[in-house]
Amino acid sequence: MHSIKSIKLFVWEDIYVNLFEVADKRKTTVEIVVDKIKELLILKKLKPGDIIPSETVLTESLKVSRGSIREAMKILSAYGIVEVKHGHGTFVSTMGNPKLFDPLLFSILISGYDYKELIEVRDTLERGIVRHVISWATDEELQKLNEIMLQFEQASREYPDDIERSNRFDIMYHQYMAELTNNKLYNNIYNFIIDLFAPTINALKGFETHRKFHEAIMARDEGRALVMLTQHTQTWSATHREP
């Protein structure tokens, strides 16, 4: 005789079997697993923090081998979509993960990209970030931004030939501005763009324009900040180092 707990488990696994059924068998077995997880996430039938069903359930419902299940989970883990907690199971990730953008990053790097298009995307994103920071950032948050700028200024003054040192503070400054939007998706997309820009930045040549941009941010002067942002982008475009 089965216990009530066992009966509940059987019912729950039956639900999972139906949930994970697929009709299209033309794809590889690994693709079937990955696409099904993606579909369930889009439909919100799987949500952050949910446990992924066992290999036994997935094998039965998807009609694929355990090896295919394991390979698919490795791919999803590398993308940051799931996380494996040893001894507990595999779960849907609960927070934005920069690794989610790695496949797109490598795809762009392999296929090639136009810097003009990249600049347009960066400019659009940064304008939204600037407006948000000026309107909603607290005085304490702006003070932290100012501290990063002071470090940037010190680095450019004391190490005038050390491009990489100044670049670190330049990138840190922009990343913190994106963080102040309190929007994980916005933050991740912007950091993805910065990853593409980082190897070509020469923060020393753009420092003076960046300083004026920062002054406008601290004064909460949106109009001037956007003007200086345009000049800052133009300075990068004129002085950037080809990778």
N, C-alpha and C positions, 0 to 999 in steps of 0.2 A: 504494500500500500504506500502510495506517495504522500509525503507531508504537504501541508498547505504551501510551505515555502517552495517545495519542488514544483508543485503545480504552477505557482506564479512564475517561476523561472522558465518552465516549458512554454507558458503562454507568451511571456516576454520575448523568448527566442523565436517563437512562431511569428510574432509581429515583425521582428527584425528580418526574418526570412522573406516575408512579403515586401517589406520596405526596400530591401536590397535587390529585388528581382530586376533583371534587365531583359530587354527585347532584342537589342542589336548585338549579334554575336560576330559581326564581321571584323571588329577591332581585335587587337592582340589582347590576351587575357589581362595583362598588366594595365593596359589602357582602359579596359572595361572597369576595373576596380577604381582607378583614379577618377575616371569620368563620373562614376556613380557617386563617389564621395563629393565631388564638385557639385553635382546636381542636387544632392540632399542638402548641401550647405546653402545653395542659392534658394532652394525652397524652404529653408529654415526648418527642415525636418531633423537636421543635425545642427547643434548650436555650440558655441564656445563652452568648453568644459565637459561636453558629453563624452562618454566613453564609446570608443569604436567597438562594435561587436567582436566576438571571438573569431579566431581563424575558422573554427568549425562552422559557425553561423554563416560567415562570408563565403566559405567554400561551398556550402549547400545552396545558398541563395543565388550566388553569382555563377555557379557551375564552373569554377576555376580551381586550380591546384593551390595547395598551401604555399608553394614556392612563389606563385604569382602574387598571392596576398602579401607575402613578406617583402617582395620586391617593390610592390606598389606603396607599401607603408614606408619603405626606405626613401622613395621619391618624395612622398608627401611630407616626411620628416625633414628632408633636405630643403624643401620649399618653405618650411616653417608652418605648415598647415596642421600637422599633428605633432604631438610630443609623446615620447615613450617614457612611462614611469615604471621602472623595473619593479616587478613584484605586484604591480597594481593594474597594468594594462596600457592601452594606447588611447589618448584623449585628443579631442579637437583643441587646438591651441586657444588660450583664453585672452591673449592680448596681441596687439599689432606686432608683427615680427618683420624686421627689415629684410629677412631672407626671402620673404614673399616676392620681392622685386628682383631678386637675383636672376631668375630665368629671363625676365624682360631686359635686364641690364646686359646679359651676355648675348641675347638675341640682337640687340641694337649694336653692340660692339662688333659682332660677326657680320651683320648685314651692312654696317656703315651708317653714318648719320651726318647731317649737314649742321655745321655750327650755327648758321643763321637760324635754323629751326629750333635748335636747342636754346639759343638766346631768347627767342620769342616765348618759349615755354617758361623759361626761368623768369623772364620779365613779368609775365602774367601772374605767375604764382607769387612772386615777391611783392607785387603791388597789393594783392589781397592780404598778404601777411603784414605789410606796412600799415594798411588801414586798420586791421584788427589790433595791432600792437598799440597804435596811437590812441585808438578809441577805448580799448579795454584793459590794457596792461596796468597793473597797479604801480604805485610809486616804488614799491620794494622791488618789483620785477624789473623796472627800468633801471634801478640802481645796480642790480646784478648785471644787466646788459652793459651799464657804464663801466663796471669793474672789468669786464672782458675787454672793453675798448681800451681801458688804461693799460692792461697787459699787452694788448696789441701795439699800442703806442710805445711802450717801454721796449718791446722786442725790436721794433723798427728803428728805434733810436740807438739802442745799445748794440744791436747786431745788424748793422745796415747791409751786410752782405749775405745774411742768412735768410734766404727766401723761404725755406721750409718752415723755419720757426715762426715767421710772420704769417705764413699761410695757415698754420694750425689755429692761430687766434682769429684770423679772418673767417675761416670755416666755422669755428666754434661760435662766433658772433651770429652768423646767419642761422646756424642750427638752433641756437637758443631762441632766436626770434620766431622760428617756425614752431618751436615747442610751446611758445606763449599763446599760440592759437587754441591750444587744448583740443586739437582735432588730430587724432592719431593718423587718419588717412592722409590728411593734408601734410602732416609732419613726415610721414614715410615717403610720400611722393616727392616732396621737396628734397629730402635727404638723398633720394635716388638721383635726382637731377644734379645735386652737389657732387655725388660720386663721379658723375661724368665730367664735371667741371674741374674737380680737384687737381688732376695732374697738369692742368694748363694754367693754373692761377699764378700770378705774380703779384702778391699782396703789397709788396714794397712800392711798386710803380703806381698802384691804385690807392695808396694809403691816404693821400690828401683828400681825394674825393670821398673816400669812406669816412673820413673824420667829419667832413661837412654834412654828409648824410646822417651820421650819428647825432650831430648837434641838432638837426631838425627833428629827429626822433625824440630826443630828450626834451625838446621844446614843445612836443606834440603838434608840430606844424606839418600837417599832412601834405599841403600843396608843395612846400619846399622839399619835403622828404621825397616826394615822388619825382620832382625835378632832379634832385641829386641822385636818386636811384637810377634814372635814365643816364645821367652822366657817368655814374659808376659802372654801369653795364657797357657804355660806349668805351670807357677807358680799358675795361677788360678786353673788349673786342679788338682794340687797337694794339694792345701790348701782350696778349696771351701767348704762351709758349706752346708751340705745336707739339703734341705727344709723339 
